[in-house]
Amino acid sequence: MNPPIDKPAETSYFLSDLIGAKVIVQNKKIGKLDDLLIRENEKIPEVTHLIVSRHFGYKSLLVPFEHVADLTPDKVVLDISDIKPFEGEPEENQVLLKDHILDKKVIDLDDNDIDIVYDVKLVLRNRKLYATDVDFSKYGLLKRLGLRYVANFAYHMAEMFKKETISWAYVQPLPEKIGSFKGNVKLNILKETLPEIHPVDLADILEELSEEQRLDIFNELKTEHASDTLEEMEPRVQRSLISSLDKERVADLIDEMTPAQAADVLGVLPASDAEEILNLMEHDETEKIESLLDNAEHTICDLTTINFIRLSPDIPAAVVVADFRRLSADADVVQYLYIVEPDDKLLGVVSLAELLKAEPRTPLSEIMTTQVVYLEEGDSISDAKVKFSHYGFGALPITDTNDIIHGVVPYRDIMGLVH
């Protein structure tokens, strides 16, 4: 028995690309791939069997995936000597991707329609095949209509056709006795699991819901998680969601952001709404936000955050590690520790990785980097982009001619800046 051969550590497929592929045994075509059978006892279902359709009058084959020697959109090569033992049909409680999942509605917990499943993403990992996502994109629809060439062209040419998927982790288990299942694919977005979902993934999910559904779920999020999720949403969704929230709630969410992030979100709103929210905010740096919103000629100081971790050089590494949760609670930059004198003169920088690798009793002064790459107060945003691109750091400190640190600029705020 041979495992799938000549594949990278992880290879992705879409179900629609594999269905209909010719199945080869001992260099002879014996039929076509008709469906894939999955086992749903894990968060990400594993493909356990292939269903191979044969010419009229011949029984279908039910072949364990472990017998697959090669898998491409054109062909499936099986490593078996005799096909007779594999003749058979799936049992009633087994789930078939094509038969039971494709073309089913995607609905939420309240049975409201979201979209249609046009495809299923599959990933080959460690010689096993998993169903990782359901695809309800325009790209998937075109492929299902047989317009593959149009779909491929559109995928490369237009944002609207890019794949929109939801992880299988948010799909509820299907009925145990599925039979000829005619129901819908139901999203398993539960209140208890919301804190576990990364803001980027949660933003993707919320963007596909109706305004009412989106608001219901968003209102269950804690302020910090909601703020991070709001920041990741598309501008049109941000506008829609913010218009449904109390202005005080929006102000609390934007208070959690850096000046550049806050300006990005406020910048999608009508000027009157942005001004009203700014007046309600408690942000320490509202002047910087206003400067960015006004598209003024600004320097790098307009994008700095003063919420970073600054420590004395004589503190032992173990003390910092033990107290890190408290130190990082309100920080916008947590991957670096800035080592300073009492007057905030910058002495060096310690990365989080260096801190964790240090001997417990070692003082920060012995593990800090003293040759610090920094930005000066008068530097432009273009200057910052050059340094970020050249050095690859996640954040850079802003210092004056006396080496006094006045703030930190996160990489993301510069390189992803809209305004």
Protein Blocks (a to p, Z undefined) as FASTA:
>chain_A
ZZdehiafbdcddfklmgopacdeehiafbdcfbdcddfkbfbdcdfbdcddddehiacd
dddfklpmbdcfkbccdddfbfklmgccddfkbccfklmmgopacddfkopafbdcfbdc
dddeehiacdfbdcfbfklmmmmnopmmlmmmmmmmpmklpccdddfklpccddfblmja
fbdcdddddfklmmmpcfklmmmmmmmpcfklmmmmmmmpcfklmmmmmmmpcfklmmmm
mmmpcfklmmmmmmmpcfklmmmmmmmpcfklmmmmmmmpccfklmmmmmmmnopacdfk
lmpcfbdcdddfklcfklmmmmmmmmmmmpcblkbccdddfkopafbdcdfklmmmpcfk
lcfklmpcfbdcdddfklcfklmmmmmmmnopabdcdddfkopafbdcdfklmmmpfZZ
